[in-house]
Amino acid sequence: MKPVRAAPERIVVAAIAPQPWKNGAGLTRELAVEPSDRGAHRDFDWRISIADVDRDAPFSAFPGVDRCITLLRGAGMRLASADGTLDHRLDRVLVPFSFPGDMPLTATLRGGACSDFNVMTRRSAWRAEVVVQRHAFETSGVDALLLFGLEGGWQIEAGATDHDASWPLAPQQALLWRAPSERLWITPCGPGATLLAVRLCHDQRR
């Protein structure tokens, strides 16, 4: 598919109304979903969200979905399935962990409330790569892209030769390209800047 030039959607976390979990154990802020009208329904192609987990709680199963979760804040949690197939300590901040979403899990907090970044993709249709970036980098060749600012400011530039389009990215904001774009140059505005890059591609293995 030929890349197209388009301004990204800007997402401000503070402007997203948190949705309480049915069990009262946490809140979810949905950053983006594809198709955009699917919301929290289970027939999405991909979904990106932030969750605040306040107490031990079950994680719902999502058959046919692959998940990646990244701890943003707090001591984290233990994710375990009843049959012991999966038992993982999510206790390192900004270390993405990928796992199949088919099995129901129990999340046990390791030291109080925590916050995490979640990416879910429909298996055999989409694949996601979640990468923590702290230095300047380039990206291209993806079918959709989300950049989520964590610390410091960033500048994103596009253009075949002269970088003639640019967008700033502040902490707790995201920029989303839902379609293939030209090559992007992503540069931190100072030391300590950190962002999460979510590269989404159609799964060619099907």
C-alpha positions in Angstrom: 0.0 0.0 0.0 1.3 3.4 -1.0 2.0 5.6 2.1 -0.2 8.6 2.4 0.3 12.0 4.1 -2.1 12.7 6.9 -2.1 14.5 10.2 -2.4 12.2 13.1 -5.2 12.1 15.7 -4.1 13.8 18.9 -5.3 12.0 22.1 -5.1 13.7 25.5 -5.4 11.2 28.4 -6.8 13.8 30.8 -9.7 14.4 28.3 -10.8 10.7 28.3 -13.5 9.8 30.8 -12.4 6.7 32.8 -14.7 3.7 32.6 -15.1 1.8 35.9 -14.7 -2.0 35.8 -17.9 -4.0 36.5 -16.2 -5.6 39.5 -15.1 -2.2 40.9 -11.4 -3.1 40.9 -10.1 -0.5 38.5 -10.7 2.0 35.7 -9.9 1.9 32.0 -9.2 4.8 29.7 -9.5 3.8 26.0 -6.9 5.6 23.9 -7.9 4.2 20.5 -9.8 1.3 18.9 -10.1 0.1 15.4 -12.7 0.3 13.9 -13.3 3.5 15.8 -16.9 2.8 16.6 -16.3 -0.6 18.4 -15.4 0.7 21.8 -15.0 -2.0 24.4 -16.9 -4.6 22.3 -15.0 -7.8 21.7 -15.1 -7.6 17.9 -12.4 -4.9 17.5 -9.4 -5.3 15.3 -7.1 -3.7 17.8 -7.5 -1.7 21.0 -5.1 0.4 23.1 -5.9 1.6 26.6 -4.6 2.5 30.0 -5.9 0.8 33.1 -5.6 1.8 36.8 -5.9 -1.3 39.0 -6.9 -0.7 42.6 -7.2 -4.2 44.0 -6.8 -7.9 43.1 -9.1 -8.7 40.2 -9.8 -11.2 37.5 -8.7 -10.4 33.9 -11.3 -11.3 31.3 -10.5 -13.7 28.6 -10.4 -12.5 25.0 -10.5 -15.5 22.6 -8.5 -15.0 19.4 -6.8 -11.9 20.8 -3.1 -11.3 21.6 -2.2 -8.9 24.4 0.7 -6.8 25.4 0.8 -5.1 28.8 3.3 -2.6 30.1 3.6 -1.4 33.7 3.5 2.4 33.9 3.4 3.1 37.6 3.4 1.2 40.9 4.8 -2.1 42.2 2.9 -4.1 39.6 1.0 -7.4 39.8 1.2 -11.1 39.4 -0.7 -12.4 36.4 -1.7 -16.1 36.8 -4.0 -18.6 35.1 -5.9 -21.2 37.2 -4.2 -24.1 35.4 -0.7 -22.7 35.8 -0.1 -22.2 32.1 0.8 -18.6 32.7 2.4 -17.2 35.8 4.2 -13.8 35.4 5.3 -11.1 37.7 4.6 -7.8 36.0 6.8 -5.7 38.4 9.3 -3.9 36.1 8.2 -0.5 34.9 8.3 0.0 31.1 9.0 -3.7 30.2 6.3 -4.9 27.8 5.0 -8.4 28.3 3.1 -10.2 25.5 0.7 -13.1 26.1 -2.3 -14.8 24.5 -5.6 -13.2 25.7 -7.6 -16.5 25.4 -7.2 -17.6 29.0 -8.8 -15.9 32.0 -6.2 -14.6 34.5 -6.1 -13.4 38.1 -4.2 -10.2 38.8 -2.7 -10.0 42.3 -1.3 -6.6 43.3 2.3 -6.7 44.7 2.1 -3.5 46.7 -0.8 -1.2 46.2 -2.5 0.3 43.1 -0.7 0.3 39.8 -1.3 1.6 36.2 -0.6 -0.2 33.0 -0.7 0.3 29.2 -2.5 -2.3 27.2 -2.5 -3.3 23.5 -4.8 -6.0 22.2 -4.8 -7.2 18.6 -7.0 -9.6 16.7 -4.9 -12.7 16.0 -4.3 -13.7 12.4 -5.4 -10.2 11.4 -3.1 -7.8 13.2 0.2 -7.8 15.0 1.6 -5.3 17.5 5.1 -4.3 18.6 5.4 -2.2 21.7 8.8 -0.5 22.2 10.0 1.9 24.8 12.0 4.8 23.2 14.4 7.2 24.9 16.4 8.4 22.0 15.8 9.7 18.4 14.5 7.1 16.0 12.8 6.7 12.6 9.8 4.5 11.8 8.1 3.4 8.6 6.5 0.4 7.0 3.6 0.0 9.5 -0.2 -0.1 8.8 -1.0 2.0 12.0 1.1 3.7 14.6 0.5 5.2 18.1 3.1 7.2 19.9 2.4 7.8 23.6 4.4 10.4 25.5 5.5 9.4 29.0 8.3 11.9 30.0 9.5 15.1 28.4 8.6 16.5 25.1 9.1 15.0 21.6 9.0 16.3 18.1 7.7 14.2 15.2 8.5 15.2 11.6 7.4 13.8 8.3 8.2 14.5 4.6 10.1 12.8 1.9 13.0 15.3 1.8 12.5 18.4 3.9 10.5 17.2 6.9 7.7 19.7 6.0 5.1 18.5 8.5 5.7 18.3 12.2 3.8 17.7 15.5 4.8 18.1 19.1 4.1 15.4 21.6 3.8 16.2 25.4 3.6 13.8 28.3 0.2 12.0 28.7 -0.6 12.7 25.1 -0.6 10.3 22.1 -0.5 10.7 18.3 -2.3 8.1 16.2 -1.9 7.3 12.5 -4.7 4.8 11.5 -3.2 4.3 8.0 0.3 3.9 6.6 2.2 7.1 6.7 5.5 8.4 5.2 8.7 7.9 7.2 8.6 9.7 10.5 11.5 11.1 12.4 10.9 11.2 16.2 13.2 13.3 18.3 13.3 13.9 22.1 13.3 17.6 23.1 15.6 17.0 26.1 17.3 14.4 28.3 15.0 12.0 30.1 12.3 12.0 27.4 10.5 8.7 27.1 7.7 7.4 24.9 5.9 4.2 24.0 5.8 3.4 20.3 3.0 0.9 19.2 3.6 -0.4 15.7 0.6 -2.2 14.2 0.8 -4.3 11.1 -1.6 -6.5 9.2 -0.7 -10.1 9.9 0.7 -11.6 6.7 0.9 -15.1 8.2 -2.8 -15.9 7.7 
